[in-house]
Amino acid sequence: MSKLGFNFPKKPRKTALYEVEDWYQKLLAEKLGREYEPIKRSNFGEYDMAVNYKTSVLEESKAIEKVAIFNIDHMAQIRFTGADAACLLDKVLPANVQSMKIGQCKYTILLKEDGGVVDDLIIMRIAEADFILVINAGHDITDLEKGMKADIDYIMDRKKADEDVQAVDISDQVVKIDIQGPLSYKLVTSLYGNSVVKNRRKPQKNMRFFTFNEFEYEGHDYIISRTGYTNRWGWELYVPAAVAEEQFKRIVKGALELGGLLVGLGGRDENRISAGDVGLPLYGNEYDQQHTPTNCPLFAAAIDMTKDDFVGKKALQADIEAGVDKRMVLIISEGIAVNRGVYKDGKRLGSITSSITSPNVPQEKREFLNSKRKSVNGAEGTAAIGLAWLYHNPYQVDENGKDITKTEAGAVRIAVELYREDKQQLPTGKPLKGYISGDGVNPATAPKPLRHIQDL
C-alpha cells in the first residue's frame, strides 16, 4: 500500500490563516488601546499555533459567553469515496457508519487492535459513497521512524485489494473556522443567511445537533456542521481555501461587533473542559495509544459495541467483561494541577491529564474549595479546572448501574488532594485542594434546541 500521509515537516507548518491572524492582532491592539506585539505561539500537531492573541487566555476563555471564533485549520479533512467506502470505514471505526444518513455527523474514535486510541474524529456522510473525516492536528503525518502513521494510511492499510475505495486529504481545499457561543446563531445568519442553519429535510425547523448542511455563497461551496466543538451552541464552518482570508475577516469583524473574540489554544483548552459534566477529552491528554477509552464520557456515542466487529473491539469487550470501572472525572482545584496525582485519604485514585486556570467557575464552586488563596475567592476570582482518569469509579451507582453524580441535595462533590509525585510515583510537597465535581463547571448547551438563541 502506497503512503498517503504527509512527511514529517522540517519545521512547524503554518495554517492558511497564519498571516491574517497578524491583521487581527493589530486590529485588536487598536480596538483595545493596547500596544501591538507578536502573537504568542506554540507547536501543536506540527503547526505553529496561537496560544492567545492580544487578549489574555482568561479574556479569551470568557468570550464564549457571547461568541468565540477559533482558527481550526490545523485539523485535517480526509475524503473517502467509492462503492465500498462505507464498508471499509464501518469495519475499521467503532461507530455504525453503514447506518449513517446523508447530512449526519458522528463522533468516533480510531483504535488499535489492543484498544489504544489512535485518534478521535468526526465523520460526515456527504452521499451514499462519500464521507469526510475530520481528524486531529498531526494525524495527517506518516513517519514510521517516529512511530507516526497518518489516519488515512491507518484506515487504507485495511482495505482489501478488491474493494472500491479512494481516499484523499482535502485539507488544502478547505479552511475550518469554528463559531461558538450563544450569539453564534446571530453571527452566522447575518453573514450567510438564515437558510444555512435550517434542517435540510424540514426547512421550517432549525438543523439538529450532529448534522451538517452544504450551501453556496458568492459562487463557492461551503459546509457548516453543528457538532459542539466547545460543548456549547455553535457551528463549524468549512470555508473554501480561495476565499478563506476574506471570510475570516468578515467573521472576526462580526464577532468583535457582538463583543466576541478570536480564541487561541489556551482559551480553547479551557472552553473544552468548562462545559458539561465532564467537559470534552482531548487526544494526547485524555486519550493515548497506551490506554483504552473504556468508560470515557462519550463512549456510548462514539462506539457501537453491538457491531459484529471493528478494530479494537475485542480489547474493549475484554475490559467490559473484566468489570473495568475506571472513570474520567472533572476536578476543580485551587491551582493548575496537570500531571499531579489525585489522592483521597492517602490513597492514590489516578492522575490529572489536563488542567488550566478558568474564569468560568461560578463563585459558589470556587468557595467550596475553602482555599486560602485570595485569587480563588470573591466575585472576580478564578480556579483551575481539569480532567483526570481514575482507576475506579468514585461515584455510587443506581439500580440501573448508572453513576449517581447528582442527588436531591445537589451535585456530588468528592474532596481530593492533588500532589506532585516523584519518580516512584510517591506524593511530595504540599498538595493542592480540589474536588471531583459531579456536574462539572457549567452546563453543556450544544445539544439544546436552537430556539433558545435564535432571537438573541
DRENDO-1510 file (C-alpha; in Angstrom, 1 decimal, always signed):
<recs>
REC; n; res; u; v; w
REC; 1; MET; +0.0; +0.0; +0.0 .
REC; 2; SER; +1.5; +3.4; -1.0 .
REC; 3; LYS; +1.8; +6.1; +1.6 .
REC; 4; LEU; -0.9; +8.8; +1.5 .
REC; 5; GLY; +0.1; +10.7; +4.7 .
REC; 6; PHE; +2.4; +13.6; +4.6 .
REC; 7; ASN; +6.1; +13.5; +5.5 .
REC; 8; PHE; +7.1; +14.9; +8.9 .
REC; 9; PRO; +7.7; +18.6; +8.3 .
REC; 10; LYS; +11.2; +20.1; +8.8 .
REC; 11; LYS; +9.7; +22.9; +10.8 .
REC; 12; PRO; +6.2; +23.6; +12.2 .
REC; 13; ARG; +3.6; +24.3; +9.5 .
REC; 14; LYS; +1.5; +27.4; +9.1 .
REC; 15; THR; -2.3; +27.4; +8.8 .
REC; 16; ALA; -3.9; +29.1; +5.9 .
REC; 17; LEU; -4.9; +31.9; +8.3 .
REC; 18; TYR; -1.4; +32.4; +9.8 .
REC; 19; GLU; -0.8; +35.8; +8.1 .
REC; 20; VAL; -4.3; +37.2; +8.6 .
REC; 21; GLU; -4.1; +36.4; +12.3 .
REC; 22; ASP; -1.5; +39.2; +12.5 .
REC; 23; TRP; -4.1; +41.5; +10.9 .
REC; 24; TYR; -6.4; +40.6; +13.7 .
REC; 25; GLN; -3.6; +41.2; +16.3 .
REC; 26; LYS; -3.1; +44.7; +15.0 .
REC; 27; LEU; -6.9; +45.4; +14.8 .
REC; 28; LEU; -7.4; +44.2; +18.4 .
REC; 29; ALA; -4.5; +46.3; +19.7 .
REC; 30; GLU; -6.1; +49.3; +18.1 .
REC; 31; LYS; -9.6; +48.4; +19.3 .
REC; 32; LEU; -8.4; +47.8; +22.9 .
REC; 33; GLY; -5.9; +50.6; +23.1 .
REC; 34; ARG; -3.1; +48.2; +23.8 .
REC; 35; GLU; +0.4; +48.2; +22.3 .
REC; 36; TYR; +0.9; +45.8; +19.4 .
REC; 37; GLU; +3.1; +42.8; +20.0 .
REC; 38; PRO; +3.7; +39.5; +18.1 .
REC; 39; ILE; +1.3; +36.7; +18.8 .
REC; 40; LYS; +2.3; +34.1; +21.4 .
REC; 41; ARG; +2.6; +30.8; +19.6 .
REC; 42; SER; +3.3; +27.2; +20.3 .
REC; 43; ASN; +3.9; +24.0; +18.3 .
REC; 44; PHE; +0.7; +22.0; +18.3 .
REC; 45; GLY; +0.4; +19.0; +16.0 .
REC; 46; GLU; +3.4; +20.3; +14.0 .
REC; 47; TYR; +1.6; +23.6; +13.4 .
REC; 48; ASP; +2.7; +27.0; +14.6 .
REC; 49; MET; -0.5; +27.9; +16.6 .
REC; 50; ALA; -1.5; +31.0; +18.5 .
REC; 51; VAL; -1.7; +30.3; +22.3 .
REC; 52; ASN; -3.5; +33.6; +22.7 .
REC; 53; TYR; -3.7; +36.9; +20.9 .
REC; 54; LYS; -3.6; +40.5; +22.2 .
REC; 55; THR; -6.1; +39.4; +24.8 .
REC; 56; SER; -5.1; +37.0; +27.6 .
REC; 57; VAL; -6.1; +33.4; +27.9 .
REC; 58; LEU; -8.6; +34.3; +30.6 .
REC; 59; GLU; -10.2; +37.0; +28.4 .
REC; 60; GLU; -10.5; +34.6; +25.5 .
REC; 61; SER; -11.9; +31.9; +27.8 .
REC; 62; LYS; -14.7; +34.3; +28.8 .
REC; 63; ALA; -15.5; +35.2; +25.2 .
REC; 64; ILE; -17.6; +32.0; +25.0 .
REC; 65; GLU; -20.4; +33.8; +26.9 .
REC; 66; LYS; -21.0; +35.8; +23.7 .
REC; 67; VAL; -19.3; +34.4; +20.6 .
REC; 68; ALA; -15.9; +32.9; +20.2 .
REC; 69; ILE; -14.0; +32.3; +16.9 .
REC; 70; PHE; -11.4; +29.6; +16.5 .
REC; 71; ASN; -8.9; +29.1; +13.7 .
REC; 72; ILE; -9.1; +25.3; +13.5 .
REC; 73; ASP; -7.2; +25.0; +10.1 .
REC; 74; HIS; -4.6; +22.7; +11.8 .
REC; 75; MET; -7.2; +19.9; +11.8 .
REC; 76; ALA; -7.3; +17.8; +8.7 .
REC; 77; GLN; -10.1; +16.6; +6.4 .
REC; 78; ILE; -9.9; +13.2; +4.6 .
REC; 79; ARG; -12.4; +12.3; +1.9 .
REC; 80; PHE; -13.3; +8.6; +1.3 .
REC; 81; THR; -15.3; +7.7; -1.8 .
REC; 82; GLY; -16.2; +4.6; -3.7 .
REC; 83; ALA; -18.7; +1.8; -3.6 .
REC; 84; ASP; -17.0; +0.2; -0.6 .
REC; 85; ALA; -16.2; +3.3; +1.3 .
REC; 86; ALA; -18.9; +2.8; +3.9 .
REC; 87; CYS; -17.9; -0.9; +4.3 .
REC; 88; LEU; -14.2; -0.1; +4.9 .
REC; 89; LEU; -15.0; +2.7; +7.4 .
REC; 90; ASP; -17.5; +0.5; +9.2 .
REC; 91; LYS; -15.1; -2.3; +9.7 .
REC; 92; VAL; -12.3; +0.0; +11.0 .
REC; 93; LEU; -14.2; +2.6; +13.0 .
REC; 94; PRO; -16.3; +1.7; +16.2 .
REC; 95; ALA; -19.2; +3.9; +15.0 .
REC; 96; ASN; -22.0; +2.4; +13.0 .
REC; 97; VAL; -21.1; +4.0; +9.7 .
REC; 98; GLN; -23.4; +2.0; +7.5 .
REC; 99; SER; -26.5; +3.3; +9.3 .
REC; 100; MET; -25.5; +7.0; +8.9 .
REC; 101; LYS; -27.9; +9.2; +6.9 .
REC; 102; ILE; -26.7; +11.8; +4.4 .
REC; 103; GLY; -26.3; +15.0; +6.2 .
REC; 104; GLN; -25.4; +13.3; +9.5 .
REC; 105; CYS; -22.2; +13.6; +11.6 .
REC; 106; LYS; -20.9; +11.1; +14.1 .
REC; 107; TYR; -18.2; +11.4; +16.7 .
REC; 108; THR; -16.0; +8.3; +16.9 .
REC; 109; ILE; -12.6; +7.0; +17.9 .
REC; 110; LEU; -9.9; +5.3; +15.8 .
REC; 111; LEU; -8.4; +2.4; +17.8 .
REC; 112; LYS; -5.5; -0.1; +17.7 .
REC; 113; GLU; -6.2; -3.8; +18.0 .
REC; 114; ASP; -5.2; -3.6; +21.7 .
REC; 115; GLY; -7.8; -0.9; +22.3 .
REC; 116; GLY; -5.3; +2.0; +22.5 .
REC; 117; VAL; -6.5; +5.3; +20.9 .
REC; 118; VAL; -5.0; +6.4; +17.6 .
REC; 119; ASP; -7.2; +9.4; +17.2 .
REC; 120; ASP; -10.7; +10.7; +17.8 .
REC; 121; LEU; -12.6; +12.3; +14.9 .
REC; 122; ILE; -15.9; +13.5; +13.3 .
REC; 123; ILE; -17.3; +11.7; +10.3 .
REC; 124; MET; -19.7; +13.3; +7.9 .
REC; 125; ARG; -21.7; +11.4; +5.3 .
REC; 126; ILE; -21.9; +13.6; +2.2 .
REC; 127; ALA; -23.5; +11.0; -0.1 .
REC; 128; GLU; -24.1; +7.2; -0.1 .
REC; 129; ALA; -20.5; +6.6; -1.1 .
REC; 130; ASP; -18.9; +9.8; +0.0 .
REC; 131; PHE; -17.6; +10.6; +3.5 .
REC; 132; ILE; -15.4; +13.3; +5.1 .
REC; 133; LEU; -13.4; +12.5; +8.3 .
REC; 134; VAL; -12.3; +15.5; +10.3 .
REC; 135; ILE; -9.1; +14.5; +12.3 .
REC; 136; ASN; -6.8; +16.0; +14.8 .
REC; 137; ALA; -3.7; +18.0; +14.1 .
REC; 138; GLY; -0.6; +16.0; +13.2 .
REC; 139; HIS; -2.6; +12.9; +12.3 .
REC; 140; ASP; -2.0; +13.6; +8.7 .
REC; 141; ILE; +1.7; +12.6; +9.0 .
REC; 142; THR; +3.2; +9.2; +8.3 .
REC; 143; ASP; +6.7; +8.8; +9.6 .
REC; 144; LEU; +7.3; +5.3; +10.8 .
REC; 145; GLU; +10.7; +6.1; +12.3 .
REC; 146; LYS; +9.0; +8.5; +14.6 .
REC; 147; GLY; +6.2; +6.0; +15.2 .
REC; 148; MET; +3.6; +8.1; +13.3 .
REC; 149; LYS; +1.1; +6.8; +10.8 .
REC; 150; ALA; -1.5; +9.1; +9.3 .
REC; 151; ASP; -5.1; +8.2; +9.9 .
REC; 152; ILE; -5.6; +8.0; +6.1 .
REC; 153; ASP; -2.9; +5.3; +5.9 .
REC; 154; TYR; -4.1; +3.5; +9.1 .
REC; 155; ILE; -7.5; +3.1; +7.5 .
REC; 156; MET; -6.4; +2.4; +3.9 .
REC; 157; ASP; -4.0; -0.3; +5.1 .
REC; 158; ARG; -7.1; -2.3; +6.0 .
REC; 159; LYS; -8.6; -2.0; +2.5 .
REC; 160; LYS; -8.9; -5.3; +0.6 .
REC; 161; ALA; -7.5; -5.4; -2.9 .
REC; 162; ASP; -10.9; -5.9; -4.5 .
REC; 163; GLU; -12.6; -3.1; -2.5 .
REC; 164; ASP; -13.5; +0.1; -4.4 .
REC; 165; VAL; -12.3; +2.9; -2.0 .
REC; 166; GLN; -10.4; +6.1; -2.8 .
REC; 167; ALA; -9.0; +8.4; -0.1 .
REC; 168; VAL; -7.6; +11.8; -0.4 .
REC; 169; ASP; -6.6; +14.5; +2.0 .
REC; 170; ILE; -8.6; +17.6; +1.1 .
REC; 171; SER; -7.3; +19.9; +3.8 .
REC; 172; ASP; -5.7; +22.3; +1.3 .
REC; 173; GLN; -9.1; +22.9; -0.3 .
REC; 174; VAL; -11.0; +24.0; +2.9 .
REC; 175; VAL; -10.2; +26.0; +6.0 .
REC; 176; LYS; -12.0; +25.2; +9.2 .
REC; 177; ILE; -13.3; +28.1; +11.3 .
REC; 178; ASP; -15.4; +27.4; +14.3 .
REC; 179; ILE; -18.1; +29.9; +15.6 .
REC; 180; GLN; -19.2; +29.1; +19.1 .
REC; 181; GLY; -21.4; +30.7; +21.8 .
REC; 182; PRO; -25.0; +32.0; +22.3 .
REC; 183; LEU; -24.5; +34.8; +19.7 .
REC; 184; SER; -23.2; +32.3; +17.1 .
REC; 185; TYR; -26.7; +32.0; +15.6 .
REC; 186; LYS; -26.9; +35.7; +15.1 .
REC; 187; LEU; -23.4; +36.0; +13.6 .
REC; 188; VAL; -23.7; +33.0; +11.2 .
REC; 189; THR; -27.1; +34.1; +9.9 .
REC; 190; SER; -26.1; +37.7; +9.5 .
REC; 191; LEU; -23.1; +36.6; +7.4 .
REC; 192; TYR; -24.6; +33.8; +5.3 .
REC; 193; GLY; -28.4; +33.9; +5.7 .
REC; 194; ASN; -31.0; +32.0; +7.8 .
REC; 195; SER; -31.2; +29.0; +5.4 .
REC; 196; VAL; -27.7; +27.8; +6.3 .
REC; 197; VAL; -28.7; +26.8; +9.8 .
REC; 198; LYS; -32.1; +25.1; +8.9 .
REC; 199; ASN; -32.9; +21.4; +8.8 .
REC; 200; ARG; -32.2; +20.1; +5.4 .
REC; 201; ARG; -35.3; +17.9; +5.4 .
REC; 202; LYS; -37.6; +20.2; +7.3 .
REC; 203; PRO; -36.5; +23.8; +6.3 .
REC; 204; GLN; -39.0; +25.3; +8.6 .
REC; 205; LYS; -37.1; +24.0; +11.5 .
REC; 206; ASN; -33.5; +24.5; +12.7 .
REC; 207; MET; -30.8; +22.0; +12.0 .
REC; 208; ARG; -30.4; +19.2; +14.6 .
REC; 209; PHE; -27.4; +18.5; +16.7 .
REC; 210; PHE; -24.7; +16.4; +14.9 .
REC; 211; THR; -25.9; +17.3; +11.4 .
REC; 212; PHE; -24.4; +19.4; +8.6 .
REC; 213; ASN; -25.5; +21.5; +5.7 .
REC; 214; GLU; -23.9; +22.4; +2.4 .
REC; 215; PHE; -24.5; +25.8; +0.9 .
REC; 216; GLU; -23.3; +28.1; -1.8 .
REC; 217; TYR; -22.2; +31.7; -1.1 .
REC; 218; GLU; -20.9; +34.0; -3.8 .
REC; 219; GLY; -20.2; +31.1; -6.1 .
REC; 220; HIS; -18.3; +29.0; -3.6 .
REC; 221; ASP; -19.3; +25.8; -1.8 .
REC; 222; TYR; -19.3; +25.6; +2.0 .
REC; 223; ILE; -20.1; +23.1; +4.7 .
REC; 224; ILE; -21.5; +24.0; +8.1 .
REC; 225; SER; -21.8; +21.5; +10.8 .
REC; 226; ARG; -23.3; +21.5; +14.3 .
REC; 227; THR; -21.2; +19.2; +16.5 .
REC; 228; GLY; -20.5; +21.2; +19.6 .
REC; 229; TYR; -16.8; +21.9; +19.3 .
REC; 230; THR; -16.8; +23.5; +22.7 .
REC; 231; ASN; -19.8; +21.6; +24.1 .
REC; 232; ARG; -21.8; +24.8; +23.6 .
REC; 233; TRP; -24.1; +26.2; +20.9 .
REC; 234; GLY; -22.3; +26.8; +17.7 .
REC; 235; TRP; -21.1; +25.8; +14.3 .
REC; 236; GLU; -18.0; +24.5; +12.5 .
REC; 237; LEU; -17.6; +26.2; +9.1 .
REC; 238; TYR; -15.6; +24.7; +6.3 .
REC; 239; VAL; -14.6; +27.6; +4.1 .
REC; 240; PRO; -13.2; +27.2; +0.5 .
REC; 241; ALA; -9.5; +28.0; +0.7 .
REC; 242; ALA; -9.7; +30.5; -2.1 .
REC; 243; VAL; -11.8; +32.9; +0.0 .
REC; 244; ALA; -10.7; +31.9; +3.5 .
REC; 245; GLU; -8.8; +35.0; +4.4 .
REC; 246; GLU; -11.6; +37.4; +3.3 .
REC; 247; GLN; -14.3; +35.3; +5.0 .
REC; 248; PHE; -12.2; +35.0; +8.2 .
REC; 249; LYS; -12.0; +38.8; +8.3 .
REC; 250; ARG; -15.8; +39.1; +7.9 .
REC; 251; ILE; -16.4; +36.5; +10.6 .
REC; 252; VAL; -13.9; +38.1; +13.1 .
REC; 253; LYS; -15.2; +41.7; +12.5 .
REC; 254; GLY; -18.8; +40.4; +13.1 .
REC; 255; ALA; -17.7; +38.7; +16.3 .
REC; 256; LEU; -15.9; +41.8; +17.6 .
REC; 257; GLU; -19.1; +43.9; +17.0 .
REC; 258; LEU; -21.0; +41.4; +19.1 .
REC; 259; GLY; -18.5; +41.6; +21.9 .
REC; 260; GLY; -16.7; +38.3; +21.0 .
REC; 261; LEU; -13.1; +37.4; +20.3 .
REC; 262; LEU; -10.8; +35.2; +18.3 .
REC; 263; VAL; -9.6; +32.5; +20.7 .
REC; 264; GLY; -6.3; +30.7; +20.8 .
REC; 265; LEU; -5.2; +27.3; +22.0 .
REC; 266; GLY; -5.3; +28.4; +25.7 .
REC; 267; GLY; -8.9; +29.6; +25.6 .
REC; 268; ARG; -9.9; +26.6; +23.5 .
REC; 269; ASP; -8.4; +24.3; +26.2 .
REC; 270; GLU; -10.4; +26.0; +28.9 .
REC; 271; ASN; -13.6; +26.0; +26.8 .
REC; 272; ARG; -13.5; +22.3; +26.1 .
REC; 273; ILE; -13.2; +21.5; +29.8 .
REC; 274; SER; -15.6; +24.0; +31.3 .
REC; 275; ALA; -18.9; +23.0; +29.6 .
REC; 276; GLY; -20.7; +19.8; +30.6 .
REC; 277; ASP; -20.4; +17.4; +33.5 .
REC; 278; VAL; -17.0; +16.1; +32.3 .
REC; 279; GLY; -16.0; +18.6; +29.6 .
REC; 280; LEU; -14.5; +17.2; +26.4 .
REC; 281; PRO; -11.5; +14.9; +26.2 .
REC; 282; LEU; -8.5; +15.7; +24.0 .
REC; 283; TYR; -6.2; +13.3; +22.2 .
REC; 284; GLY; -2.8; +13.4; +23.6 .
REC; 285; ASN; -4.1; +14.3; +27.1 .
REC; 286; GLU; -7.1; +12.1; +27.9 .
REC; 287; TYR; -6.6; +9.7; +25.0 .
REC; 288; ASP; -3.4; +8.0; +24.0 .
REC; 289; GLN; -2.2; +4.8; +22.3 .
REC; 290; GLN; -1.3; +3.1; +25.6 .
REC; 291; HIS; -4.8; +3.1; +27.2 .
REC; 292; THR; -8.2; +2.1; +26.2 .
REC; 293; PRO; -11.1; +4.6; +26.1 .
REC; 294; THR; -13.4; +2.3; +28.1 .
REC; 295; ASN; -15.8; +4.3; +30.2 .
REC; 296; CYS; -14.8; +7.6; +28.7 .
REC; 297; PRO; -17.6; +10.2; +28.8 .
REC; 298; LEU; -18.5; +9.8; +25.1 .
REC; 299; PHE; -18.1; +6.0; +24.9 .
REC; 300; ALA; -21.7; +5.2; +24.0 .
REC; 301; ALA; -21.8; +8.0; +21.4 .
REC; 302; ALA; -18.5; +7.0; +19.8 .
REC; 303; ILE; -18.6; +3.2; +20.0 .
REC; 304; ASP; -21.3; +0.8; +19.0 .
REC; 305; MET; -20.5; -2.4; +20.8 .
REC; 306; THR; -23.4; -4.2; +19.1 .
REC; 307; LYS; -21.5; -4.2; +15.8 .
REC; 308; ASP; -20.1; -7.6; +14.7 .
REC; 309; ASP; -16.6; -6.3; +14.7 .
REC; 310; PHE; -14.3; -3.3; +14.4 .
REC; 311; VAL; -10.6; -2.6; +15.1 .
REC; 312; GLY; -10.1; -2.8; +18.9 .
REC; 313; LYS; -13.5; -4.4; +19.7 .
REC; 314; LYS; -12.0; -7.5; +21.4 .
REC; 315; ALA; -9.9; -5.4; +23.7 .
REC; 316; LEU; -12.9; -3.2; +24.7 .
REC; 317; GLN; -15.0; -6.3; +25.2 .
REC; 318; ALA; -12.4; -7.7; +27.5 .
REC; 319; ASP; -12.4; -4.5; +29.5 .
REC; 320; ILE; -16.2; -4.7; +29.9 .
REC; 321; GLU; -16.2; -8.4; +30.8 .
REC; 322; ALA; -13.4; -7.9; +33.4 .
REC; 323; GLY; -15.6; -5.2; +35.0 .
REC; 324; VAL; -13.1; -2.4; +34.4 .
REC; 325; ASP; -14.7; +0.7; +36.1 .
REC; 326; LYS; -12.2; +3.4; +35.5 .
REC; 327; ARG; -13.7; +6.9; +35.1 .
REC; 328; MET; -12.8; +10.2; +33.6 .
REC; 329; VAL; -13.8; +13.0; +36.0 .
REC; 330; LEU; -13.7; +16.8; +36.2 .
REC; 331; ILE; -11.8; +18.3; +39.1 .
REC; 332; ILE; -12.0; +21.9; +40.3 .
REC; 333; SER; -8.8; +22.9; +42.2 .
REC; 334; GLU; -7.2; +26.0; +43.7 .
REC; 335; GLY; -4.3; +25.9; +41.2 .
REC; 336; ILE; -3.1; +24.2; +38.0 .
REC; 337; ALA; -2.5; +20.6; +38.7 .
REC; 338; VAL; -1.6; +18.9; +35.4 .
REC; 339; ASN; +0.2; +15.6; +35.8 .
REC; 340; ARG; -0.4; +15.6; +39.6 .
REC; 341; GLY; -1.7; +12.5; +41.4 .
REC; 342; VAL; -5.2; +12.5; +42.7 .
REC; 343; TYR; -5.4; +11.3; +46.3 .
REC; 344; LYS; -8.1; +10.7; +48.9 .
REC; 345; ASP; -7.4; +9.7; +52.5 .
REC; 346; GLY; -3.8; +8.9; +51.4 .
REC; 347; LYS; -4.9; +6.6; +48.6 .
REC; 348; ARG; -3.9; +7.3; +45.0 .
REC; 349; LEU; -7.0; +7.4; +42.8 .
REC; 350; GLY; -5.5; +8.4; +39.5 .
REC; 351; SER; -3.9; +11.4; +37.8 .
REC; 352; ILE; -4.7; +14.7; +36.2 .
REC; 353; THR; -4.4; +14.7; +32.4 .
REC; 354; SER; -5.4; +18.3; +31.7 .
REC; 355; SER; -5.6; +21.5; +33.9 .
REC; 356; ILE; -6.0; +25.2; +33.2 .
REC; 357; THR; -7.0; +28.3; +35.1 .
REC; 358; SER; -10.6; +29.2; +34.4 .
REC; 359; PRO; -12.6; +32.5; +34.8 .
REC; 360; ASN; -15.8; +30.5; +34.2 .
REC; 361; VAL; -16.0; +28.7; +37.5 .
REC; 362; PRO; -19.0; +30.1; +39.5 .
REC; 363; GLN; -18.2; +31.8; +42.8 .
REC; 364; GLU; -20.0; +29.2; +44.9 .
REC; 365; LYS; -18.0; +26.4; +43.3 .
REC; 366; ARG; -14.8; +28.2; +44.0 .
REC; 367; GLU; -15.7; +29.0; +47.6 .
REC; 368; PHE; -16.4; +25.3; +48.2 .
REC; 369; LEU; -12.7; +24.7; +47.8 .
REC; 370; ASN; -12.2; +26.5; +51.1 .
REC; 371; SER; -9.0; +27.8; +49.7 .
REC; 372; LYS; -6.8; +30.4; +51.5 .
REC; 373; ARG; -5.8; +31.8; +48.1 .
REC; 374; LYS; -7.2; +35.3; +47.6 .
REC; 375; SER; -7.1; +34.8; +43.8 .
REC; 376; VAL; -9.6; +32.0; +44.1 .
REC; 377; ASN; -12.3; +33.6; +46.3 .
REC; 378; GLY; -14.6; +36.6; +45.6 .
REC; 379; ALA; -16.6; +37.7; +42.6 .
REC; 380; GLU; -13.6; +38.1; +40.3 .
REC; 381; GLY; -11.7; +35.0; +41.4 .
REC; 382; THR; -10.5; +32.1; +39.3 .
REC; 383; ALA; -9.9; +28.5; +40.0 .
REC; 384; ALA; -8.3; +25.8; +37.9 .
REC; 385; ILE; -10.3; +23.1; +36.2 .
REC; 386; GLY; -9.0; +19.8; +34.9 .
REC; 387; LEU; -9.8; +16.3; +33.7 .
REC; 388; ALA; -8.5; +13.2; +35.4 .
REC; 389; TRP; -8.5; +9.4; +34.8 .
REC; 390; LEU; -9.2; +7.5; +38.0 .
REC; 391; TYR; -8.6; +3.7; +38.4 .
REC; 392; HIS; -12.0; +3.1; +39.8 .
REC; 393; ASN; -15.4; +4.8; +39.7 .
REC; 394; PRO; -15.6; +7.3; +42.6 .
REC; 395; TYR; -19.4; +7.6; +42.5 .
REC; 396; GLN; -22.1; +5.3; +43.8 .
REC; 397; VAL; -24.3; +3.7; +41.1 .
REC; 398; ASP; -28.1; +3.4; +41.0 .
REC; 399; GLU; -30.1; +0.2; +40.4 .
REC; 400; ASN; -29.5; +0.6; +36.6 .
REC; 401; GLY; -25.8; +0.8; +37.1 .
REC; 402; LYS; -25.6; +4.5; +36.2 .
REC; 403; ASP; -23.3; +6.8; +38.2 .
REC; 404; ILE; -25.0; +9.0; +40.8 .
REC; 405; THR; -23.5; +12.4; +40.1 .
REC; 406; LYS; -26.4; +14.4; +41.4 .
REC; 407; THR; -28.8; +14.0; +44.3 .
REC; 408; GLU; -31.7; +16.0; +45.7 .
REC; 409; ALA; -29.1; +17.9; +47.8 .
REC; 410; GLY; -27.2; +18.9; +44.6 .
REC; 411; ALA; -24.3; +17.7; +42.6 .
REC; 412; VAL; -22.0; +15.2; +44.2 .
REC; 413; ARG; -18.6; +16.7; +45.3 .
REC; 414; ILE; -15.7; +14.5; +46.4 .
REC; 415; ALA; -12.9; +16.3; +48.1 .
REC; 416; VAL; -9.4; +15.2; +46.9 .
REC; 417; GLU; -5.8; +16.3; +47.3 .
REC; 418; LEU; -3.6; +16.8; +44.3 .
REC; 419; TYR; +0.1; +16.0; +44.9 .
REC; 420; ARG; +3.2; +16.4; +42.8 .
REC; 421; GLU; +5.0; +13.0; +42.6 .
REC; 422; ASP; +8.5; +11.6; +42.5 .
REC; 423; LYS; +9.9; +9.1; +40.0 .
REC; 424; GLN; +8.4; +6.3; +42.1 .
REC; 425; GLN; +5.0; +7.9; +41.9 .
REC; 426; LEU; +5.0; +8.8; +45.5 .
REC; 427; PRO; +3.4; +12.1; +46.7 .
REC; 428; THR; +5.8; +15.0; +47.5 .
REC; 429; GLY; +5.3; +18.5; +48.9 .
REC; 430; LYS; +2.2; +20.3; +49.8 .
REC; 431; PRO; -1.0; +19.3; +47.9 .
REC; 432; LEU; -3.5; +21.5; +46.1 .
REC; 433; LYS; -7.0; +21.4; +47.4 .
REC; 434; GLY; -9.6; +20.1; +44.9 .
REC; 435; TYR; -12.8; +18.2; +44.5 .
REC; 436; ILE; -14.4; +16.0; +41.9 .
REC; 437; SER; -17.4; +17.9; +40.6 .
REC; 438; GLY; -20.3; +15.7; +39.6 .
REC; 439; ASP; -21.9; +18.5; +37.4 .
REC; 440; GLY; -18.6; +19.9; +36.0 .
REC; 441; VAL; -18.2; +23.7; +35.8 .
REC; 442; ASN; -21.1; +24.9; +33.7 .
REC; 443; PRO; -23.9; +23.1; +31.7 .
REC; 444; ALA; -23.3; +22.0; +28.2 .
REC; 445; THR; -25.6; +23.8; +25.7 .
REC; 446; ALA; -24.5; +22.2; +22.4 .
REC; 447; PRO; -27.4; +19.7; +22.1 .
REC; 448; LYS; -30.1; +22.1; +23.3 .
REC; 449; PRO; -32.6; +23.5; +20.8 .
REC; 450; LEU; -31.5; +26.5; +18.8 .
REC; 451; ARG; -34.7; +28.3; +19.7 .
REC; 452; HIS; -33.0; +29.3; +22.9 .
REC; 453; ILE; -30.6; +31.5; +21.0 .
REC; 454; GLN; -32.2; +32.3; +17.6 .
REC; 455; ASP; -33.7; +35.6; +18.8 .
REC; 456; LEU; -30.7; +36.9; +20.8 .
</recs>
